[in-house]
Amino acid sequence: MIFDKEGSTTIVFQENIALEKFLENLNNAYHKIKDDHLIINLFSFSFLNANDLLEFLHLSNTHRGSKKSFVLVTKKVPFDEVPDEICVVPSIQEARDIIEMEEIERDLEL
């Protein structure tokens, strides 16, 4: 697992491993990155579906509960299949944009 920290945002890149192992590694390393906004880059997974993305829901809810952004990045799942409870975008730049918008909303207490 690779962490790329930029300011208050950390981009998490996965190694070429199974999704279950990646989630296990992410949960084990969470204490190191829990204070940052998180972008989870899922580009290296060759196949993902909406149920796979739901595996991140608990961690996403926990992270968002602490007033931090949590964004998954993948183009593998049609966005109409993704539940509204989890934030998924097709590019790293869009993930950064989401974090910036959420920061503004938090600052304005919206």
C-alpha positions as CSV (number, residue, x, y, z in Angstrom):
1,M,0.0,0.0,0.0
2,I,1.4,3.4,-1.0
3,F,0.5,6.7,0.7
4,D,1.0,9.9,-1.2
5,K,0.4,12.8,1.2
6,E,-0.3,16.3,-0.2
7,G,-1.2,18.8,2.5
8,S,-4.2,17.5,4.4
9,T,-5.0,14.9,1.7
10,T,-3.6,11.4,1.4
11,I,-4.0,9.4,-1.8
12,V,-3.9,5.6,-1.2
13,F,-2.7,3.5,-4.0
14,Q,-3.1,-0.2,-3.9
15,E,-0.6,-2.9,-4.8
16,N,-1.6,-5.6,-7.2
17,I,-3.5,-7.7,-4.6
18,A,-7.0,-8.9,-4.0
19,L,-9.6,-6.4,-2.8
20,E,-10.1,-8.2,0.5
21,K,-6.4,-8.0,1.3
22,F,-6.3,-4.3,0.2
23,L,-9.2,-3.6,2.6
24,E,-7.5,-5.4,5.4
25,N,-4.3,-3.5,4.8
26,L,-6.2,-0.2,4.7
27,N,-8.0,-0.9,7.9
28,N,-4.7,-1.9,9.6
29,A,-3.0,1.3,8.4
30,Y,-6.0,3.6,9.0
31,H,-4.6,5.0,12.3
32,K,-1.7,6.6,10.2
33,I,-4.0,8.5,7.9
34,K,-7.2,9.0,9.9
35,D,-6.6,12.7,10.2
36,D,-6.4,13.4,6.5
37,H,-8.9,13.6,3.7
38,L,-8.6,10.3,1.8
39,I,-8.6,9.5,-1.9
40,I,-8.6,5.7,-2.5
41,N,-7.3,5.0,-6.0
42,L,-8.7,1.8,-7.3
43,F,-7.4,2.0,-10.9
44,S,-5.2,-1.1,-10.7
45,F,-8.2,-3.4,-10.0
46,S,-9.2,-5.0,-13.3
47,F,-12.7,-5.8,-12.1
48,L,-14.9,-4.0,-9.6
49,N,-18.7,-3.9,-9.1
50,A,-21.0,-1.9,-6.8
51,N,-20.9,-4.6,-4.1
52,D,-17.1,-4.3,-4.0
53,L,-17.4,-0.6,-3.4
54,L,-19.9,-1.2,-0.6
55,E,-17.0,-3.0,1.2
56,F,-15.6,0.5,1.8
57,L,-18.9,1.9,3.3
58,H,-18.1,1.3,7.0
59,L,-14.7,3.0,6.7
60,S,-16.2,5.8,4.6
61,N,-18.9,6.4,7.2
62,T,-16.4,6.4,10.0
63,H,-14.1,8.8,8.2
64,R,-16.8,11.2,7.2
65,G,-18.1,11.1,10.7
66,S,-14.9,12.7,11.8
67,K,-15.5,15.6,9.3
68,K,-13.0,14.3,6.8
69,S,-13.6,13.5,3.1
70,F,-13.4,9.9,1.8
71,V,-13.5,9.5,-2.0
72,L,-13.1,6.3,-4.1
73,V,-11.6,6.7,-7.6
74,T,-12.5,4.1,-10.3
75,K,-14.1,4.0,-13.8
76,K,-14.9,0.3,-13.5
77,V,-18.4,0.7,-11.9
78,P,-21.3,2.6,-13.7
79,F,-22.1,5.5,-11.4
80,D,-25.8,4.8,-11.5
81,E,-25.1,1.5,-9.7
82,V,-23.2,3.2,-6.9
83,P,-25.2,3.9,-3.7
84,D,-25.5,7.6,-2.7
85,E,-23.9,6.8,0.6
86,I,-20.4,6.4,-0.9
87,C,-18.5,9.0,-3.0
88,V,-17.1,7.6,-6.2
89,V,-15.5,9.6,-9.0
90,P,-13.7,8.6,-12.2
91,S,-10.5,10.6,-11.7
92,I,-8.0,11.8,-9.1
93,Q,-8.7,15.4,-10.1
94,E,-12.4,15.0,-9.5
95,A,-11.6,13.5,-6.1
96,R,-9.6,16.6,-5.3
97,D,-12.4,18.8,-6.5
98,I,-14.9,16.9,-4.2
99,I,-12.6,17.4,-1.2
100,E,-12.3,21.1,-1.9
101,M,-16.1,21.5,-2.2
102,E,-16.7,19.5,1.0
103,E,-14.1,21.6,2.8
104,I,-16.0,24.8,1.7
105,E,-19.3,23.2,2.9
106,R,-17.7,22.3,6.3
107,D,-16.3,25.9,6.6
108,L,-19.7,27.3,5.9
109,E,-21.3,24.7,8.2
110,L,-23.7,23.6,5.5
